[in-house]
Amino acid sequence: MLLSRPDQTSRTAINNLSNRLFFNNVVQRCLSCLIMCIALVGCAEQDDFGHDQVGNFEALWTIMDEHYSFFDYKQVNWDEVHDLYRRRVSNEMTDRELFDLCGDMLKQLRDGHTNLIASHDVSRYWIWEQHPVNYDERIIDQNYLNFDYKRVSGIKYQILTSNIGYLRYDSFASGIGEGNLDLILSYLSTADGLIIDVRSNGGGLLTNVETLVARFIPGRTLAGYIRHKTGPGHDDLSEPYAYYFEPAKNHIHYLKPVVVLANRGSYSATNNFVSIMRGLDQVTVVGDTTGGGCGLPFTSELPNGWRVRFSSCPIMDAEGRLTEFGVPPDVRIDMDEHDRSRDAILDAAIALLTSRHLNPTTSR
Amino acid sequence: MASPQEISTMHSEFSEFSEFSERSQPLARLMALLLVLVTSLAAGAQEGTGRSMLMVDAGYASVHDSYLTPITYDGLDLGLSIEATRWTGSGRWLWQLGVGADYNHVENPSGNNDMHRLMGDVAFNMQRGWQGVIHPRLGLSVGPMTQVRAGIVYNAVNSNNPVTVRAHWSLGAAGMAWFNTRLGRKPVTLRYQVQLPVAGVFFAPEYDESYYEIYLGNRRGLAHVGWWGNRLDMTHYLGADLRLGRRLLRLGYRARIEHWTASHLHVHDVSHALVLGLSL
């Protein structure tokens, strides 16, 4: 074949043709890649539960199976629970029937942090309903405070006639102002000891626990350990992470003897507060075992819009123990249900602090 | 490759745009401080031509975040962004800087709960441009891009997982194709643009890790290397720039897809929005 050198016009034409072919090829490849990417993204994992009664039951069971953190600790065989309840589920059930059945299934976990929440009801397992109340606000207001007390930041406080300070905190959901706390502790500083009453305090924000505890610790204090689920397996839990509380800087601290009053209604964040305070040298816990609830609850959702709350992140005390079933008191005592004039737990606390004031070497 | 004449043609189309950008109007002065950031990088390095556009997006959004809920929510997508574009290097290089924010208000299929998603981003790319390779009035450009995007998704009814933070920094590719034509006697530029982050770093808590634990100091495992195997993020824009008096009016459609998987968590957000823009 005879080849001749192309002239200038031919070379330009060949170059242009070559460039166009190159760009056509590039454009086609780019479009192909783009289409593949979009197709891959379209295959993203989505919830695939049915929206009927069976689908909602399976969604609830699966959410708990993948996120609940105490199966092994409570020795609950969740697969068996599924088999037990699944055979009772049908698409012909009413919403209320399905709700009641699902609520019963969740009670197998014996967990106050686990609730199914619908527009018409909230399923619950509240351990304090099975134990003595051990708290009556009216008795204290009438017979110990004579209806004369201060109240700020959700805290009721007064110095009792026995010169013991009394501080009642109803709920850790109530925000505590640092300035308010300074004024409260300043007022109570002349008392010989302090009673912190967190009976029937159902919990709230853990940050409020830190705010309060920070007034009773002399230095950096190991508060406990926290873990979390790292995957859907029952054993997929992170290594315990030690967390510490620091004393409140530039604020009033109270380092005299303290008694914390607790009952079965002292739950969740309150349980956490009691578990930390119990480890302090100057603190004695009096009353009943707390209600527990050491799993930080998360919330999820079913296809029908019902929400489910469950224990997700276990929090342990400074000794590495789970307090899901409560923190035992140092001094165990119940109120006398027949005596409507006295609070036996409060009386015991007053006696303890008074004796400790008279004899400072007495250990708890 | 584009001949000098073709580049000049391409250049002249953008020159028409640039004359509008240089005459700031009083309303636009309100955005002056933000525009300093947007325009200085593109205009400061080298004398060139370009434009700045203020754009509003409105459309549909779908949000799936398994940290908050296994259910996919959908609803409203709103966005506000500023995009500065400059040609440099005798019209061979295109610089783009975009700053924007978008908000989604989405609802679950049962209609008894909603979520809010607020994101902000800054993206920069530098593309090599060619004009008239396939068609005399068609231009193409492609080049590297980088993007920082961060925000939150909020689900008010959740107990200790009411919010999750989204943040990523990515490197990737950006590309653009434009076609200069006329609508009647007015010049119109039709444009398709894609931003495709390839790799980077993104934030994600572990599976059921609470933000309280992060607050307590446990920050292990929060940063993840993102690549197409675990994170795919694309923004597509298709639209037209039309002359409207002394300004340019932009009408278009934008699709944004963000998908990632990390620590057994899944995020899949999609938005489709109409875009209305005006040159500054």
Interface residues (C-beta under 8 A of the other chain):
Chain A: N19 R20 F23 N24 V27 C30 L34 C37 I38 L40 V41 A44 E45 Q46 D47 H51 A59 I63 H67 S69 S119 L206 T207 I226 H228 K229 T230 G231 P232 D236 S238 Y241 Y243 L296 P297 F298 T299 S300 E301 P303 N304 G305 R307 R309 S312 C313
Chain B: M1 H64 T69 P70 I71 T72 N108 P109 S110 G111 N112 N113 W130 V133 I134 L140 V157 N158 S159 N160 N161 G175 V194 L196 E206 Y207 D208 E209 S210 Y212 E213 L216 G217 N218 W228 L232 M234 I257 H259 T261 S263 H264 H266 H268
